[in-house]
Amino acid sequence: MNEPAATSLRAATAGDRPAIVDLCKRSLVATYGGFMDPEKMRPWVEGREVETYVDQTWPHMTVAVRGETVVGVVALDREVIDLVWVRDELRGQGIGAHLMDAAERALAAGHDEAELECFAPNVGGLRFYRARGYREVRRYWEQASGVDKVVLRKPLARPVTLERVERPAAREGWR
Ligand SMILES: CC(C)(COP(=O)(O)OP(=O)(O)OC[C@H]1O[C@@H](n2cnc3c(N)ncnc32)[C@H](O)[C@@H]1OP(=O)(O)O)[C@@H](O)C(=O)NCCC(=O)NCCS
């Protein structure tokens, strides 16, 4: 998929924290509201759990930006893709795929597989991951949310490294 126009990726900075929190909090209700008890979401939406998470995790985040605006984020925790989120109004433009490509490339340098979790009723999220080659390895009931979670994994291709070859004593030709 082509990179969407005018969107670029970079490592998150401490200064991005408010924008990342805003992005997550804005979409939490829209994304989870259909299947999660509002009481379970309250600490995330009204409390400071998202702020605390972002404060601790931003050094392991990559953001998608358009101009100065953060429009998407992906977070890594060892081999786990801990979060991928795109601004509601910009979904379906390839930003999520671009963030996942970057995360998987980074993980492939040190891991054979990528892992992530998705709420079982988040059918859009699951379709997105399955289309990218993730396969379910288990499910469990998560107490904090009161919702089933699906754990998915995907084998990662090792990055190609060019091996050094001895240069022939005499090389002729066009190169
Ligand atoms: C899931 C999410 C990150 C995808 O980001 P995005 O920028 O909208 O996705 P892209 O535009 O890169 O789409 C990539 C592919 O996935 C498909 N896709 C994306 N979201 C989809 C959805 N909800 N349902 C079905 N397919 C979807 C696209 O059609 C596209 O397919 P294509 O390559 O054949 O054209 C985004 O929708 C999002 O932030 N959702 C809310 C948070 C969430 O659910 N996160 C993941 C679970 S924790």
The ligand as an SDF file (V2000), in Angstrom:
LIG
                    3D

 48 50  0  0  0  0  0  0  0  0999 V2000
   -7.4880   -0.6340   13.2030 C   0  0  0  0  0  0  0  0  0  0  0  0
   -6.8790    0.6950   12.7330 C   0  0  0  0  0  0  0  0  0  0  0  0
   -5.5670    0.9480   13.4770 C   0  0  0  0  0  0  0  0  0  0  0  0
   -6.6060    0.5660   11.2180 C   0  0  0  0  0  0  0  0  0  0  0  0
   -6.0050    1.7930   10.7900 O   0  0  0  0  0  0  0  0  0  0  0  0
   -6.4060    2.4540    9.3900 P   0  0  0  0  0  0  0  0  0  0  0  0
   -5.4890    3.5500    9.1200 O   0  0  0  0  0  0  0  0  0  0  0  0
   -7.8610    2.7420    9.3900 O   0  0  0  0  0  0  0  0  0  0  0  0
   -6.1660    1.2040    8.4240 O   0  0  0  0  0  0  0  0  0  0  0  0
   -5.6070    1.2560    6.9250 P   0  0  0  0  0  0  0  0  0  0  0  0
   -6.2650    2.3730    6.2000 O   0  0  0  0  0  0  0  0  0  0  0  0
   -4.1310    1.2210    6.9600 O   0  0  0  0  0  0  0  0  0  0  0  0
   -6.1840   -0.1090    6.3870 O   0  0  0  0  0  0  0  0  0  0  0  0
   -5.3520   -1.1820    6.0280 C   0  0  0  0  0  0  0  0  0  0  0  0
   -6.2320   -2.3060    5.5240 C   0  0  0  0  0  0  0  0  0  0  0  0
   -7.0700   -2.7730    6.5930 O   0  0  0  0  0  0  0  0  0  0  0  0
   -8.4380   -2.6020    6.2610 C   0  0  0  0  0  0  0  0  0  0  0  0
   -9.1350   -2.1320    7.4540 N   0  0  0  0  0  0  0  0  0  0  0  0
   -8.7500   -1.1430    8.2610 C   0  0  0  0  0  0  0  0  0  0  0  0
   -9.6320   -0.9830    9.2530 N   0  0  0  0  0  0  0  0  0  0  0  0
  -10.6020   -1.8830    9.0300 C   0  0  0  0  0  0  0  0  0  0  0  0
  -11.8150   -2.2030    9.6760 C   0  0  0  0  0  0  0  0  0  0  0  0
  -12.2030   -1.5480   10.7810 N   0  0  0  0  0  0  0  0  0  0  0  0
  -12.5710   -3.1750    9.1820 N   0  0  0  0  0  0  0  0  0  0  0  0
  -12.1830   -3.8270    8.0690 C   0  0  0  0  0  0  0  0  0  0  0  0
  -11.0480   -3.5800    7.4040 N   0  0  0  0  0  0  0  0  0  0  0  0
  -10.2850   -2.6290    7.8760 C   0  0  0  0  0  0  0  0  0  0  0  0
   -8.4600   -1.5440    5.1710 C   0  0  0  0  0  0  0  0  0  0  0  0
   -9.5910   -1.6990    4.3370 O   0  0  0  0  0  0  0  0  0  0  0  0
   -7.1780   -1.8200    4.4240 C   0  0  0  0  0  0  0  0  0  0  0  0
   -7.3500   -2.8770    3.5410 O   0  0  0  0  0  0  0  0  0  0  0  0
   -6.6250   -2.8460    2.0890 P   0  0  0  0  0  0  0  0  0  0  0  0
   -5.1390   -2.8740    2.3770 O   0  0  0  0  0  0  0  0  0  0  0  0
   -7.1130   -4.1000    1.4460 O   0  0  0  0  0  0  0  0  0  0  0  0
   -7.0760   -1.5950    1.4390 O   0  0  0  0  0  0  0  0  0  0  0  0
   -7.8650    1.8660   12.9360 C   0  0  0  0  0  0  0  0  0  0  0  0
   -9.0860    1.5610   12.3220 O   0  0  0  0  0  0  0  0  0  0  0  0
   -8.1110    2.2210   14.3840 C   0  0  0  0  0  0  0  0  0  0  0  0
   -7.4180    3.0520   14.9480 O   0  0  0  0  0  0  0  0  0  0  0  0
   -9.1070    1.5970   15.0240 N   0  0  0  0  0  0  0  0  0  0  0  0
   -9.4650    1.9010   16.4040 C   0  0  0  0  0  0  0  0  0  0  0  0
   -8.4800    1.3370   17.3640 C   0  0  0  0  0  0  0  0  0  0  0  0
   -8.3520   -0.1380   17.1920 C   0  0  0  0  0  0  0  0  0  0  0  0
   -9.3340   -0.8470   17.0290 O   0  0  0  0  0  0  0  0  0  0  0  0
   -7.0860   -0.5860   17.1920 N   0  0  0  0  0  0  0  0  0  0  0  0
   -6.7590   -1.9650   16.9450 C   0  0  0  0  0  0  0  0  0  0  0  0
   -7.2300   -2.8890   17.9590 C   0  0  0  0  0  0  0  0  0  0  0  0
   -6.5530   -2.6330   19.5600 S   0  0  0  0  0  0  0  0  0  0  0  0
  1  2  1  0
  2  3  1  0
  2  4  1  0
  2 36  1  0
  4  5  1  0
  5  6  1  0
  6  7  2  0
  6  8  1  0
  6  9  1  0
  9 10  1  0
 10 11  2  0
 10 12  1  0
 10 13  1  0
 13 14  1  0
 14 15  1  0
 15 16  1  0
 15 30  1  0
 16 17  1  0
 17 18  1  0
 17 28  1  0
 18 19  1  0
 18 27  1  0
 19 20  2  0
 20 21  1  0
 21 22  1  0
 21 27  2  0
 22 23  1  0
 22 24  2  0
 24 25  1  0
 25 26  2  0
 26 27  1  0
 28 29  1  0
 28 30  1  0
 30 31  1  0
 31 32  1  0
 32 33  2  0
 32 34  1  0
 32 35  1  0
 36 37  1  0
 36 38  1  0
 38 39  2  0
 38 40  1  0
 40 41  1  0
 41 42  1  0
 42 43  1  0
 43 44  2  0
 43 45  1  0
 45 46  1  0
 46 47  1  0
 47 48  1  0
M  END
$$$$
